[in-house]
């Protein structure tokens, strides 16, 4: 997937992430901009999770949503 496709899917991506982690805001997701490490930090902070639990949840989410990917940080 190239950058244009990623930008075109950004709203759909944000919606799917917010379905899973409802305490994340649009602003949170705009700040992390698809970067996995930043998303993990926000999930930990907003949902009060330990790092390993946030990591597990993101890995499970990625398995269920293979058409979405995270940028390497």
Order of alpha helices (4+ residues) and beta strands (2+ residues): alpha-alpha-alpha-alpha-alpha
